[in-house]
Amino acid sequence: MTISRRYFLKGGGVAMLGVSSMPSFLTRALSAATAPSKKVLVVIFQRGAMDGLNAVVPYGERDYYAMRPSINIPPPNGGQNSAIDLDGFFGVHPSLEPLTPLFREKQLAIVHAAGSPDNSRSHFDAQDYMESGTPGVKSTEDGWLNRYLQKQDVENATPFRALAMGQQMPRTLRGSVPALAIPDIKQFQVLAPVAMSGAMSGGFEALYAQTVDQALHGTGQETFEAIEMLKKVREELYIPENGADYPKGKFGTAVQQVAQLIKADIGVEVAFVDIGGWDHHVNEGGVQGQLGNILREFGGTLAAFHKDMGAKMADVTVVTMSEFGRTAAENGNRGTDHGHANCMFAFGGEVKGGKVYGRWPGLDRAHLYEGRDLAVTTDFRTVLGEVVSRHLGSADLSYVFPGFRYDPRQAVGLMRG
């Protein structure tokens, strides 16, 4: 553990400091640590448009094999080179095998044929629409996750209330609520985009109170406090629990650090991680190849996070999304082009797993979107709305997703409550 309840309470440290003299970031972190556990939402964005048809394979659909003669995933046969059966119609790519125990244990849910109603096939526009939560509207200034935070109680909120692991602040978290972008807590250093003379004259606290640190993208005071809290997190070696083994690489490291920060009890409420590399126009591969490799990293990382979180997973929900799917048919380069509907994964303590949700539209030509793509039958905001309302308890979804009417009677049903 890092900044755990034990860290603050052991050895009379609180009494020694005295609450009245304690720095504000420690006061708020201590309050967060001793208060009832808050629910946490982790959002994973798969940038580049994942091929949902080869990730969650409709092996019971005859047209799937006719449209993908060289890159299809064979139907389940018990071997390592075929889909892993889920429900007699859908199976997952064998590289996602680490996630199948969660599905069997009814902790992992999948929503297929989900996506944005907007028909853009531009990565930039489609990502922007999904992260703003307003498909087709370019003028939206903030992200849906930031708008959720704007309506929540800020009592005892810490600088780590909203965080993204990466170099840039994602569109999802931009808005009036302060958020942090952290490239890597292991390599984090105190750097400021101003002349060192400012630090010499006023000290680091004065410097950060007057500037915005571009590394963290927070306000000056929030940045200073976050720096101090990150120092505490870094001081102790983090060892994943329950035998969790994260895949090596940027994504595995980022998700492991999200687990570390959540378990440090420093007030994390929402976290965002993205993983690129899904745009496979050429030589996508079937069981083996580019898609299989990145799915192995993706599935192994999420399974490790679930194992690492242990009992804390009861208060955490993870949901994944990608800007759009791929064409139903492979192209002439043994890849797939920009499509429409995709699939979303969700797991956590309140997820009713063990089921592939959503209405399956079919892959016959008459039911394809614009004659080429899997059609969207579940708006991504319906999925996110259910997670936000039932897991996080937000009742004001019209503010989170302006212009979209969330009807709980039409929810897919993947969340308890």
Secondary structure as UniProt FT lines:
FT   HELIX           5..9
FT   HELIX           10..12
FT   HELIX           13..17
FT   HELIX           19..21
FT   HELIX           24..34
FT   STRAND          40..46
FT   TURN            47..48
FT   HELIX           52..55
FT   STRAND          56..57
FT   TURN            59..60
FT   HELIX           62..67
FT   TURN            69..71
FT   TURN            80..81
FT   STRAND          84..85
FT   STRAND          91..92
FT   HELIX           94..99
FT   HELIX           100..104
FT   TURN            105..106
FT   STRAND          108..115
FT   HELIX           123..132
FT   TURN            135..136
FT   HELIX           144..150
FT   TURN            155..156
FT   TURN            159..160
FT   STRAND          162..165
FT   HELIX           171..173
FT   STRAND          180..182
FT   TURN            185..186
FT   HELIX           196..210
FT   TURN            214..217
FT   HELIX           220..235
FT   TURN            242..243
FT   HELIX           250..263
FT   TURN            264..265
FT   STRAND          270..275
FT   HELIX           290..309
FT   HELIX           310..315
FT   STRAND          316..322
FT   STRAND          326..327
FT   TURN            332..333
FT   STRAND          342..348
FT   TURN            349..350
FT   STRAND          355..357
FT   HELIX           365..367
FT   TURN            370..372
FT   STRAND          378..379
FT   HELIX           380..390
FT   HELIX           397..400
FT   TURN            402..403
FT   HELIX           408..410
//
